Amino acid sequence: MPKFGEDHSFNAIRGVQAGRVFYVAMCRLKVIPKLFDFSGSDLPPELRAQRTLRKSRIPKLKNYILNNPKDYIFSSLAASVDGIMKFEPYPYQDEGSKLGRLYISQNSKLLINDGQHRKQAIEEVLKENSDLGHDMISIVFFEDKGLIRSQQMFSDLNKNAVKPTKSLTLLYDHRDKFAKFIVAMCNELELFSGKVELEKTAISNRSIKFFTLNGIADATRKFLGITGTKISVDEQKKTKEFWNEMAENIPEWNLLVQKKVTAHVLRKGYVHSHTNLLNAIGIVGNILQNEYPSDWKKKLTSLRNIDWSRDNPEWEGKLLNRGRMIKTKLGIDLAANTILKKCGVPLSDERLRFENMRYAREKIVNFAKNSKSTKKIKAEEIKND
């Protein structure tokens, strides 16, 4: 039995899950670097029980804590212990108590099954703000049952995790000024009020919603030409003005605001409720505001004459593939080019580059089709011989 004075010790809760004992312990952040040493990343995957550490993820996690030292939250780490563990109930508890002190031999090997990036971020945080070392995080300790069990634990912990949708993340992020503005704007503007799907990134057929929150956010970023979490008062004003102008100049949107048509009918027959078209509109708005600062509203009146229906062949290969909505970066840029031309805006060399990419893509597709047809013909000739 290990000597308690030489062990790691924690206040902990003992539990049983699937017939196996585990412990939930409270640990100060400053102890984390001493407990875990992520190694073995140079081993082949089949001999590891963890993914390779992606260092590109660490700065974002680190900055999240450093920028919110009084308001951050980190979920529990999960770890396997290859060594001696002893749980002692508190003196005033009986032997079967779930509350007590957990002792782990310092000679034990501790492997993180879930949370290696959080662990690494904590180490980086402490280098810049050692005061946070007194904060605590919970760790779930399991007894190590070998490589196969550890690999299975990693798989079980990760395969059932569901990442929240972009819309829901925007809705719930009260630190992000841009996200807060988008949510507030969707409640304020008549175009969006009551018509935005706040949770999902796709809209069901019978939904009364017309836009998605993430679609509006993505298009607004393209309109403003920003990527961060901040938005100035002037940018907020410009954004509201832009979307109000769009509502005035897209006939079907105007009918939607006036409640003369349902969202379902428009989604079924037109392209302008979908995120890829909203992104294209955002690109157009950015170009018009920058190149025609005093005339951009007049340019937008040309939108009234555009055929936004799915039946319009101009959207095929850009927003549509055989009538079905598709989303590709090139398709969005090509759709933006189509709208710009309708607004009487000549395409810049940069915008023309997307047209060239389209022609190159079409050549490759046609070549592949012709090659396939030739092979089919030759196969038929051989068969007939």
N, C-alpha and C positions, 0 to 999 in steps of 0.2 A: 504494500500500500504506500502511496507517495506521502511525503512529509508535507503537511499543509502549509508550512511556512515557505515552501519552495514552489507552491502551486499558484496557478491563476485561480482566483476565486470570485464568485459573483452571487448577488442575490438572484434567486431564480424560482421559477415555477416548474414543477414536474408534471408531465402529462403522458398519456398513452394514445398512440394513433396507429391504427392497423396492427395492433399487437406489439408495437415497438415503443419503448420509452424514449421520450425526448424532453428537452429542457429549454425554457425561454428565459434568457438572462439579460440583465441590464449592464451595459458596458460603456465606460467613458470613451469618447472618441480618441483620446490620446493613447489608449491601450491598443487600438485596432492595428497600428503598424507593427506592434510587437507580437500580436497574436497570429497574424497571417502573413505568410511569405509566398506570394504567387510565383510559382516556378514551374518548370516543366513545359513551358510554351514551345520549346524546341523539339518536343517529342511529337511523334505522329499522332493524329487525332484519336486513333483506336487505343492509344496508351494513355490518353488524358481523360479527365473527368470534367473538363471545363473548356469553353471556347477560348481561342486566342484573344488576349486583351486588345481591344481596339482603342489605341491611344487618342484617336481623334475625338472620342466621346468624352474624355476626361475634362477638358477645359470648360465645356458647357455646364457639366455637373458642378465643377469647382466654383465657377462664377455664380451659379445659382445660389450656393450657400453663402459665399462672400458678399453677394449683393443683398441677401436677405438674412442676416445673422440672427435677427429676432423673430423671423417669420418663415423659416424653411421647414420642410418636413421630408424625412427619409424613411422608407419602409425598412422592415427587418432584413438582416442578413441571415442566410441559412448556411450552416456549416456542418461538415462531418469531422468527427474527432477520432483519429487513429491513436489511441492511447488510453490511459486510465482516467476514468471520471468517477467521482464520488459525490453523492447528494446527501446532505445531512439536514433533516428537518430542524427548524428552530427549536430551542430548548423547551419552549412552552407549547410545542405542538407534539402530537403523537407520531409514532414511527411511520404511519401511512400518510402523513400530511403532504400536501402538494407544495407548500411554501417552505423554503429553506435556503441553504447555501450550497452552491455547486463548486466543486474543486476539480480542476483539470491539471494533470501533470504537465510541467513545463517541457518535458521530453516528448510530449504528444505532437503529432502532426495534424494541423487543422487545415482543412480544405474547404474553400467557399463553393457551395453548390449554387447559390443564387446571390448576386450582389457584388461581383468582383470589381465592376466599374465604380460602384458606390464606394467600395473600400479604397480604391486607388484615388478617387476624388477627395476622400477624407484626408488621406495622407498629404495631398497637395494643398488642401485648405490649411492644415496645421502649420505648414511651412510659412504661410503668410499671415495667419491669425491664430497664434497658439492659445489664445484665451478660449477659443471654441473647443479646446481639448477637454474642458470640463462638462460639455454637453454629453448626452447619453444617447445610445441607440440600442435597440433590442436585437438579440442574436438568438436564433433557434439552433440549438446544438443537437445533432443526431450522432449515434455511435457509428463509426465507420465500419461497414461490412464488406469492404473490398472494392476494387475498381468497378466491377460490373454493377454493384448496388449504387455506387456514387454516380456512375454514368446514367443509370436509370433515374436517379433523383434529379439530376440536371434536366433530363428530358421531360420528366413529369412536371417539374416546376415551371418550365418554359413553354411547353407545347400548348398548354391550355390558357396561357395568358392572352388576353384580348386588349389590343391597343385602342384607346378611345378614338372616336372619329375626329377629324380636323374641326368640324363644326362644334362638337361638344367641348373640345379643348379651348376653342375661342370663347365660347359662352361662359365657361367656368374660370377663365384666367383673368382675375381681377388685378393682377400686377401689370399686365401688358396693356399699355395705354392705347395702342392701336386696336387691340381686340375690344377693349371697353368702348372705344369710339364706334366701331362697326356695329356692336350690339345696340348701342344707344341710337345710332342712325337708323337702324332697321325698325326701331320702335317709333322714330320721329317722322321719317319721310312717308308720305302717303303711298308712294310706289311700293314700298317694302312692308309697311305695317300690316301684320296679320297674314302676310303672304310668304314668310321665310321659314324654311325647315331649319330649326335650331339645333337639332341633335344629329341627324343623319347627313351623309354626303350624297345620297341619292333619294329621289322622291318616288313614292309608290304611285301606281296608276290613278288611284281614286283620291289621292290626297288633294286638299284644297290649297296646298302650298305651291308656289311657283318658282321661287329661288331657294338656293341653299346658302346658309351662312358662310360656309367656306368659299363658295363661288363668288359671293359679293366681296369677301375679303381679298381673294386672289386677284380679282379684276381691279379692285381699288389700289392694290399694291402696284400693279402694272400701270395704272393711270398716273399715280404719283411718282413712280420710278423709285420706290423704296423697298427695303427688305427687312428693316429692323422692327423694333417694338414701340418706337416713338413716332408721334405725329404732331406737328405744330398746329396752332390755332388757324393759321392761314391755310394749311393743307386740309384741315377739317372743313373749312368754309368752301374751298375749291371743290372738294369731293361731293358735298351736298349739292352744290350748284350743278355739277356735272351730271349726277344721277337724276336731278329734276329735269334737266334738259333732255336727257335720254327718254324719260317718261313722256315728254311732250312730242318727241320726234319719231318714236317708234309707235305706229298706229295701234298695234295690238296691245301694247303696254298701256296706252291711253284708255283703251276699251276696258282693260282689266281694272284700272283705277276707278273707272266709272261703273264698274260691276255690270257691264253689258256683255261680258263673256267670262266663262269659267277658266280657272287655271288648267284644269284637265284637258279642255279642248285645245288650248294654246300649246301645251306641252306635246300633245299628240301630233299636231299638225305643223309646228314651227320649230325653228332651231334656236330662238333667242331666249329660251329659259335655261339653257344648258351651260354648265361651267366653262366649257371650251369657247363658246361664243361670247360669254361675258368677258373672258380673258382677252379675246380679240378686240372687243369694244374698249377695254381698258387700254390696250396698246394704241388704238386709234385716238382715244382721248388724250393720251400723253403726247402724241405727235402733233395733234392739232393745237393743243395749248402752248406747246413750245415753239412751233413754226408759225402759228397764226394767232398770237396772243390777243389781238383785238378783233379777230374775225372768226374765231373758232365756233361760236354759237351759230353763225350763219352757215358755216360749213356743215354743221350737224343737221340742218334742215333737209339735206339730201337723203337722210336716212328714211324719210317718209316715202321715198320712191323705191326703196329696196324691197325685193321679194324675199321675205324671210321664211317662206314655206319650205318644208322638207322636199317638196316636189321640184324646187328650183335646182337645175343641174349645176349651177355655179357652186353649190356647197359640196357636191360629190368629190371625193378625194381630199377634201379639206376637213369638213365637219362630219361628213357622212361616208359610209362605205356600203354601197348597194342599199341605200335608204336607212341604214342603222347608224345611230350616233357613235362616233369614235372620238378618242382624245389622243392626239399626238402634238408635240411641240411644233413640228413643222406645219401641221394642219391648222393650228391656231394662228401662226404667223401668216399663212396663206389666206386665211379668212380675213385677217386684219388688212392684208393687201387689197383684197376684193372690196372691202368697205371703203378704204382710202381712195381707191380709184372711183368709186361711186360718188365720193365727196369732192371729186375733182382735184385730188392731191396727187402730184407726180411721185412715183416711188424713188426713194433714194437708192444709192448703190448698195447700201446695206439691205434694204428691203428687196431689191432685185435679186440679191443673192439667194433668197428663199425661193424665188421663182426658178432660178437655175437648178437649185437642189431638187425641186419638184420634177423638172424635165429629166434630170439625171435618174431620179427614182423611177419615173415612168419608162425610161429606156431599159432599165434593168428588169422591170416587171415584164415588159413586152418581150425582151430577149428570152426570159425564162419561159414565158408562155409559148413562144415560137419553138424553142428547143424541145419543150415537152411535146408539142404537136408533131415535130419532126420525128422524134423517137417513137411516137405512137404510130405514125404512118409506116415507118420502117418495120416496126414490129408486125403490123398488119401484112406487109409485103412478104415478110419471112413466113408468116403463118399461111398465107395463100400459096406460096411456093411449095 
